[in-house]
């Protein structure tokens, strides 16, 4: 059943109020809330609308949700070059506490797309997440770094974007529009994540059979979305990611969690 | 610099972030409008970087989402999109007037943001300036000569072009952001009205607009010499950069240019009482 949700509340929280978030209130007395962990880089901007729609859908069914930006991303404090993996993990934990505080819920479901899923997975203990819903999470950091580097190299010669190829130096130390620090690059290159020991739903919209088997073997539920998501597609770099199927799948899973 | 996330507007439906300088705030507030459908952070976080750089130079800023974009909802009014934009920006100006004591405003917009900036700058007396990133311009004879002549003089390019035309269906000119422009004469007249009111206007064209703008001189070809040489008008064209400033260095140069233009044309700080007293009394 869908209820008329209250308007979302923009807020600052965390150390020095440096994190920006939007809190979507749920129903009074609810026990479970959802923390929406955004991806990083351009994926964050591409997923913004979908995260908002998902938060509205959850709030509409009575589940509070918190969207937020990590330090150095979105509307949070800090520059893009300051984004750093360990700080992002701290931010997930800080945001989870903020959600507990605002919603009064002790039970938190963590959702994340791409690196947002990776961060929810990596922070599952420190943020005390009770359950995870992961959409195409990045589990092999080295492969992800290689893919972003390849996209950046191709960007230089993208004639749909530039009148003439740009010098390599103009594109150095960046991934698709964002400055990247040495620290984050190194941290991502070393990233290797295993399935968690928590109730988990893995949603896949890109082919990754090995991940599917690993998660299934660890007891996670795995589902495949009918449409592939164009994550690493230079031609659609500034096109919003949309998936009603994803919103429905996550909403359904959260409803199940309420009754689990 | 201090940022504050806010819900505001006549239906409390708009979401934005005000950025207030810690000291020596200027009386001119800067309002940054959505670029296309991208939420208020802007393409590749351009608007966040812009707001913070201008805050550091004393300009109060507001980056916000227009009705139904980003995190803003619909106002519930049954009015035209143009009227909604005017009302949303009026709400934004009221907020910045209340929070920072601003008495006049500069609007900054990219692509559709430039069109919305034009719309409001033409009709609102509170607007003192505007920065149009890949805003209106029209293909002139000079544009066509610069565009087609090099191609016609190169037989290999002519052959490639014809082969491409035969292979593919005709595509829309330019990359994916083509929008419909109002009649050229109307835009020229509206710009003249703005300049007569004393507005300062900064037109910045990128290589991403090269399907309709390919030389700084084209501004005069479109709008006439009187407008092009008017002291209130500044025009720049940077052919090598893309429409949304994907490269960090390009963004940095763009922001430095905007900051420099603002400091030149809107130099004065706010009177000491304005900021604090206005905030205290509201």
Interface residues (C-beta under 8 A of the other chain):
Chain A: X7 X8 X9 X10 X11 X12 X20 X22 X42 X45 X48 X49 X52 X73 X74 X75 X77 X79 X80 X155 X160 X161 X162 X163 X164 X166 X170 X171 X173 X174 X176 X177 X178 X179 X238 X240
Chain B: X3 X4 X5 X6 X7 X12 X13 X15 X17 X37 X38 X39 X40 X41 X43 X44 X45 X48 X49 X70 X71 X73 X175 X176 X207 X208 X210 X239 X240 X242 X243 X244 X246 X247 X248 X249 X250
